[in-house]
Amino acid sequence: MELVHELALFERAPEEVTVTLNEFIDAGFGAKPVWKAYVAEVDGLIVGFALYYIRYSTWKGCRLYLEDLIVTEAWRGKKIGKLLIERLMAEAKELGFSGMVWQVLDWNEPAINFYKKYEASIEAGWLNVSLSKEQLERY
């Protein structure tokens, strides 16, 4: 959760993290896990992770959806992100998925440049749409 909060702060939205530690643990390690992750560890300290889940596209089939890729600030620039993204790419290939998808903030130039090294397609024209728990409750 420390890395989740660090990512939210970096993305200028720390107030948006509403999941509790128990909810986070249950969603990943409970009776019905919905996410998986790879972690980067140095001397017993987790310095990064890539959290993902399986997404199904009616156009493309099963795809690996990268929810979050974070390397703590002190460990950036040391090829940890490279190790994590390449492990996810291998996972997608091993599972026979049709590809990987994720989002990046349009102002996050370091991340955009990192993804371009892998010839990732960065699409324009799609808008994020969501309903909060409170909005769901109204209907």
N, C-alpha and C positions, 0 to 999 in steps of 0.2 A: 504493500500500500504506500510505502514511502516513495517508491518510484512513480506510482500513479499520481501522487500529489505533486511530485517534482515536474512531471509532464504537464499536468494541468496548470501549474504556475508558469511554465515555459510557454504554454499555449494561451496565456493571458485569460484563463477561465478557472481559477481555483475554486470558485463558489459552485461550479457545475458538478463537482464530485459529490455525489449523494449516496453512493453505495457504501455500506458498512463493511468492516473487515470480515464479519461473520458471513454476510451475503457474498462477498468476494470469494471467500474460502469455499463456501458451499457450492457456488457456481462452477468452481474449478475442481474441487475434490470431493464433493458430496455424492449422494446417491445417483444423481443424473447430471454429470458434469457437462457444461456447454462450451467450455473453452479449454485450450491447451496452451502451453507456453514453453519456450526455451529460455533459459537464463544464462547469463554470463557471470561467472564467479571468479574472483581473484582473492586468494588468501582467505577464503571463507566468507567474503563479502560479495553480495549480489550487486553488480555494477551495471547491469542492463538486462532487458528482457524483450522478447517478441511474443506477444499474446495473439492467438489466432483462433478461428473457428471455421467450420465448414459452411460455405454458402452455396446455395443451389440457384443456378440461373436457368430460366426456361429457354434461354437462347444458347447457353454455353455448357450447361451441365454443372458438375461439382467443381467448385473453385475454393482455394484457400483464401479466406478473408483475414488480412492482417489488421487487427484492431489497433494495436499499439506497438511501436518499436521505440524503445527509450534506452539511451545510454546516459548514465549520470554524468553531469557536467565535467567532473574531474577526470573522467575516463574517455571523453570524446577525443577523436583524432588518433586513436590507438588501434584501429581496425576491428573493434568489437562489433560495431554496427554491421560491418562487412561479414563477419562470421555469422551473425544472427540472420541476416537477410539471405545469405547463401545456404544456411541450414534450412530455412523455410522453403527456398526454391527446390532444394533436394527433396524435402518432405512432399511438396506438391507433385513432383515427378514420381517419387516412390509410390504415392497413392493413386497415380494415374489421373490426377485432376487436369482439367482443361486450362488451368492457369491460376494466377494469383491476382487479387485486387485489394486496394486500400485507398485511403484518402490522405491528402497532404494539404496543409493550409497554404493558400496562395502566396503568403508573405514569407514562408519558411524556405528561403533560398538555399541554405545549406542542405536541407533534406531533398529539395527538388534536384539540386545538382548531384547529390549522392544517387538518387534514383535514376537520373539520366545516364549515369555510368553503366547501368544495366540495360539501357535502351528501353526503359519503361515508357509506356504511352501515358501521357498526362492529358486527360480529356477536359475540354471546356463544355459548357452548356448544360451540365447536370446540376441541379440544386439539391442540397440536403433537405429532407423533409422528416419531421418527427412529431410525435405526440408524447407529452409527459404523462406520468402516472395520474396527475391531477386532471389533465385534459381527458384521459381515457375514462375517468370516473364520471364525467359529465354525460356520457353516452351509453 
